[in-house]
Amino acid sequence: MSENEVDVALGAPIEERATRLAELPEDQWFDRKSVRIDPKTLAKALVAFANAEGGTIVIGLNDGEVEGVKRHASHVNALRQASIDFTVPPVRMHADQVGVRRADGSTDALLLLRIPPSEGVHETHTGDCYLRIGDESRKLTQTLRTQLEYDRGVSVYDGTRVAGSIQQDLDQAALSAYRQAARAQSTYQRLLQARSLLTREGELTVAAWLLFAALPQSTMPHAHVRVMQYGSIERGTGSRHSVISGKDIRVEGRIPDVIMEAARLVDEWLPSRDALSADGRFEPIPIVPRDAWLEGIVNAVVHRAYSIVGDHVRVEIFPNRIEIESPGRFPGLVDPKNLDGISRYARNPRIARVCADLSIGRELGEGIRRMVDEMRLAGLTDPVFTQTQASVKLTLAADARIPAAVADRLPRNAESVLNALRRSRRPLGTGEVQEALGWARPTVVRHLRALRDEGLVAWRGQSEKDPRATWEIAFD
């Protein structure tokens, strides 16, 4: 569910409002609390939302029933003060009340708290730090808190102002389409304010500009996607550069349009292979599942570091793989080596929320897990993420996955060794594998020998002590 579902429920007739709010699932942007909640406990949720992407808390609903807040005036005042009394620094929020009907037909009200994403890191008065992840307000360890503080230096860039910009600079047709998608009844200004797309002074944020300006690249030329197709599995250099003529296109425009156009080009250019269909006939299918590479493009565009002005997103299509590179390293809360347990974290929370309203992508974390699932369902190897000093590269390769029975016999993380050999596109010595993985030499040797015993890698050398001996993939 996206934040616009909450707005739709709040805009329902008073007789339906409580029921609709009670039926909404709690998620990244929405939570329900009993009116009896202690202000100190409420502070944990306020901190979690502020440290993540912001959100809405509705107070006065409990187990689907309307408790209301009218009979709890003094306690409601304490809840309104929770951010001042129990969060450090105080979480910025907007409090309001909305009318509802109780089961007996009488009129009551709910307390509505809107929390925007914060520019800094907040904690409770006891020194605990929380982050909203899915439907949980998760307490962070000291290590994760330190990483959050580090990441906050770049994560708020989409909330900085575009100097001299005003709402009238935005494309009115794009705003109208967004308001319709969000099913909002408010003015454009109220809608932009609700998504933290305007500064307190009324100027546009970077997020608003990238999402709704007629041509964002007029002031941010780096905010584009370059799509290329190669005729060889290697890029080549100089006269041997293998980009196909006419297949190197720079895609510009608003973020939603850039994603759609880049996806159209990949749909058109991605090679296919013949595969047996359900009806017993061979049919051409893309070498990489569409849902996998589309999530990769969405994540690259939505979560790239727009503060890095000298680089852009690249989508490179090869005969045997697709590579997507995006400026900015993974945030510290994300471990690219642990794809199944990756944490959700949005570098650009305002952009992420609007794209969720527009049903674009599944967000960082969920989107990555979806890529993994799609590749595994297609019988292909897991996505591989490689970090440089200033970027992340995703590789989706059309390489067959190890059979489950074989994988069970191998040491844990053996597939990382195979991925290192695949990425190199050439045989590697033991030391080179060790350097690529950052593992101890005995661990690398043990994994390589296990893979060799299963016939997955081949050793090429004159003797056991041959310094020029290499390892290579034996089954792709």
N, C-alpha and C positions, 0 to 999 in steps of 0.2 A: 504494500500500500504506500502511496505517496502522500505528501502533505496536503495536496489539494482535496483528498477524500475527507480530511478533517474539516476543511473549509466548507465543503458541500454539506456535511452533516450539521455544521453550525448554522448554515443558512436555511435549513429545513424549517417547515412550520413548527411552531412551539409545541404542538401536540406530538410531533414525531421526533423532535430534536434529541431527547434523552435516549430513546430507543436506538436511533442511528449511531449515536456516540458510543453506546454500550456494545453495539455489535461490531464496531471497528476493531481490528486486531492491533494490539500494541506493537510498535516497531521502532525503527531508527528515529522517527520524528514525533512520535505520539505516545503518551502515557496517561493512565487514569489513576487517580488517588482518592481514597476515602477522605471525607471532610475531617475525620478524626486523626489524620496523620500528624505526627509530631513535626514541628518546624525544623528540628534538627535532622530528621529523616528526610524531609522534603529537600533540604539543602543538598543532599547527595545527588538527587535527580537533577537539580538545577545546575550543579557543577558538571555532571555528566553530559547534559545537553550542550552547555556552553563550551565545553572542551571538544565537542564533536561538531555537529553540523547544525546545532540549534534544534528547536522543536516546540511542541505544544503540550502542556499538561492541563488536563481537565480535572478539577477537584469537586467532589460532591456526588460521584457515582461509585457504588460498591456492589459487586456481584450482580450487575445488571439493574440494580434498583436505585432510584433517585433518593439520595439523602438530603440534597440541597444544602445551601449555606446560610439561608436567611435566619435560621434559629441559632446560628453559631457566630454571631457578629464579632465578639471579642477574639475568638480563636481564628477567624478569618483574617482579622487584622494582624495577628501574629504570623500567619502564613504569608501575608503580603510583605512582612518585614524579614522573612527568613533569609533572603539574599543579603540583606544588610547585616543581620545579626550573626549569621552562621556560615557565610562564604567569604573567602579571602583570595584576591580582592573581590568586592561585592559583584555578583553576577548581575549583568544588566538584563532586565526583563520588563515586559508590559503586562499589567494585570487589568482584567476587565471581568464583568459578570454578564452571563447570558441567561435569559429566561427559559424555564422548562416547566412541564406539567408533571406533577406527582401522580402516583397510581390512583389516588382518591379524587383526582381532577383539580386539585388546588394548584396554585402557581407558586413556583419556587425559583431558585437560580443556581447556576454552577459558577465556580470561580475558574476563570480562564487565564493561564499564564503562558505568554509567548516569550521564548528565549532565543535570541539571535546567536549565531556562531560568534565566539569571542576572538579578539585579537591576541589574547594571552592565555596563560594556563591558570585555572582556578583550583582551589582546594577548599575543603570544609574547615571550620574553625578548629577542628582537632588535628589538622594537617594531612588529612587523607585526600587523595586525588582520584577522581572517577572519570570514566569515559563511556559514552553511550555506544554500545555495540549491539545491534539488533534490538531486541526488547529488554536488554539488561543495562543497568547502570553498573559497570564493572570497575571494581577497585584496582588501581594500577600498582604494580610493584615499583620500588624505587628506580629500578633500571628502566622500566617502561615510561615512568614519569619523566625521567631525564631525557629519554628519546622524544617524548611528546613536546617537551620544552624546546628541544633542538628543532623539531619539525615545524613548530609554530612560526619559526622565522620565515618560512616560505609559504606556509599553508594559508596565510591571510592575504596573500598578494591579490587574490581575486576580489577582496573587499576594499582595496585602495581606490582612491578617486582618480577619475580621468579628468585632469585639470581643464576647467572651462566648459565642461560638458553639461548639458541639460536634457531633460526628458524629451524635448522636441527633436533632439538629434537622432532619436531612435526610429526605426522603421515601423510605421503605424500598422501596416498589414501583419508584420511579424508579431507585434504586441497583441493584435486582435486574435490571431490564431492561437497564441499562448493562452490568452484569457479564456478562449473557448475550450481549449484542451484542459485547462485547470478548472473549468466550470465555475469560474468566479463571477460574481455580480458587481464587484466593486470597481472603482475607477482604475485606470492604469497606474496612477500614482500610488493608490492604496495597495494595489497588487505588487508593485515594485518594492514598496516599503515592507510589505509582509515577507518578501523573500530576501530582505537585506540587500537589495540591489541599488539603493540610494544611500548616500552618506547623510549624516545628520544635517548637513548644510544643503541637501537637495541635489548634490552633484551625482553623476553616474559613477558606479563602481566599474572596475575592470570586467567583472562578470557580466554586468548589464551590457557593456559595450561589445564584448565578444559574442553575447547571445542575441542581441537585438539591433545593433548598429547596422546601417545599410551596407557598409563595407568596413568591417573592423580592421582590415589590413591597411587602411589609410593612415592609421597611427601606430598599428602593431603589425608591421610587415612579416614578422616571424611567425605569426599565428596562422600558418597554413599547413597543408598536408601535401607531400610530394609522393605520387604513386608511380612506380617504375616496374617494368617487366624486362627480365633478362632472358636471352636465348640460351644461356649456358648456366651450369650450376655454380660457376665462379663469376665474379663481377668483371674481372680482367682490368687492365689498365691501358691507357694510351690507345694505340690503334687496335688493341685486343679488347677494348671495353665492350661488353656484351649486351648493353642495353639495346633493345629492339627499337628501330627507327619509329618515331611517333608514339612510343610507349613510355614517355617521361613527362608527366603532367603535374602542374602545380594547381592544387585545388584551394580556392579562396572563398570567403563568404562567412556567414554566421555559423557558429558551431553546429547546430542541427543540420544545416545545409551542407557543410563540409563533410560531415559523417556520411550523409546520404550519397553524395556524389563520389566520395572515395569508395564506398561500398559498391556503387554501380560499376565503377571501373574494375574493381577486383572481381565482381561477378562476371564481367565480360572477358577478362584476361586470364583468370586462374586456369591452369591446365586441368584436364580431366583424365581419368583412367577408366577402362572398362571393368565393370563389376557385375556380379550376378545379382539380379533383382529378385524380389519376392515371387514374381510370376515365372521365374526360371529362365529369363532372358538376360543377356549381357547388355548393360546400358552405361553410358558415360556418366560418371559422377566426379565432382571436384576432388583433387588430390588431398585437400584438407577440408573438413566439414565447415559449412558456411557459418553456423552458430559460433564456432570456435574463433575463426578469424574476425568475425564481426565484433565479438566481445573484445578482441584484442585492439581493434581500431577505436572502439568507443572508449575503452580505458585509456588508450594513448592520448586521445584528444581531450577527454574530460579531466584527466588527472595529471597532465603534463605540467611542468614548471614554466608558466608563462612569464615568470620573472627572468628567465634565461632568454635574452633577446637575440643571440647570435645563432640560434639553431631552430629546427622545425621538426615535425613528425614525418618520418619516412616509412612508406609501405613498399617493400621490395618483393616482387614475385619471381621465383625461380622455377625451373622445371620440376624440382623435387621438394620445394618448401616455400613458405612465406615468412618474411622477417618484418617486424614492426618495431621501429626504434623511436623512442620518445625522450625529449629533454627532461632532465631531472632524475635523480636516483630515487629508489623506493624510499618512502618515509621509514624512519627507524622502527615504527611499530609493525612493519611488514617484513616477514622473513621469506625471501623468494626461494629458499631451499626447502621450505616446508609448505608445499602447495596445498595439502589437505587441511592444514591447520592455520592458514593465513588469516591475519586479523584485518578487519575492515577499518579503513582510514581514508578520508577524502582530503587530498591536498587543496582542492578548490571546492569547499562545501557549498558555496552559493551556486556555482555552475552545476554541481552534482544534483542539488535539489531541483533546479529547473529542468534538467534533463530527465530526472525521475518523473516529474510532472508530465513531461512529454513522452513518457514510456520509452526513453532511449537508454538502453543498457541496464545492467543489473547491479552496478556499483562495484567498486574495488573490493575484493574479497569474495563476494558471491559470484561476480563475473569470472574471476580466475578459477574458482572451483567448477563453474559451468564449463569453462574451456577444457579443464582436465576431464570432466565427464564425457564431453563430446568426442574428444580425441580417443579416449579409452573405448567408447562405444563403437567407434570406427575401426578399432583394432590397431590404432597408431600410438606412437610413443607420447609421453606426457609433454606438455609445453615446457620449453626451456627458457628461463630468464637469465640474461647475462648483464651485469652492471659494469659500466665504465665509470670514470670519475665524474661524469656529468650527464649520464643517460642510462636508460634501461632498454635492452633489446629483447624482444620476444621472438622465439623461433618455433614455428609450427611445421614440423617435418612430416613428410609422407613416408615415414619409416615404420616397419612392422613392430608391434609391441611384443615383448617377450611373453610366451605362453605362461599362464598362471602356474601350472605345475612346475615349470622350470624356475620361475621366479621364487617359488617357495623353497627351493633347494639352494638358492644363492645367498650370499651374505647380504645383510641389510644395506641399502644404498648402492647396490651393485649397478643399478641402472644409471647412476651418476657417472660412473666410469664410461659406460657406453655413450652417454650424452657428450662427454668430453671428447671422445674419439670422433663422434659424428660432427661436432662443431668444428673440429680441426680440418675436416675434409682431406686428411692425409694421415699416414701412419705416424705414431708418436712413440718416442722412447719412454721408458719407465719414469725417468726424471721429469719429462715433459708432462706426463699424466699427473705426477705428483704436484708439479707447479700449477697446473690448471685447476686442480681440486683443492690445494692447500692442505692435503692430508700427509700423515707420516708415511715414510717409504714402506715400512713393513705392512701397513694397512693397504696401500695401493697394490703391492705385490700379491697379497692374499686375495684381493678382489679380482685381479687380472688372472691369476691362476684358476680361480673358481669359474670365471667366465670362459677360459680356455677349455676347461674340462667339460663344459656344457656345449662346446662348439660354437660359442658366440663371438669369440675373438680369436685371432690367429697371431702367433709369435713368429717373427722372421729374424733369424740370426744364425751365425756360424757356430756359436758355442754358448753355453750358459753364461759365460763372462764377457760375451761380445759387447763392447761399449756402444756399438752402432745398431744393436738389435732394436726392433720396433714391434709395436702392437697395432693391429688394425681390425676393423669390423669384419666378421666372417660370414654374416648371414643376411645383410640388407640387400 
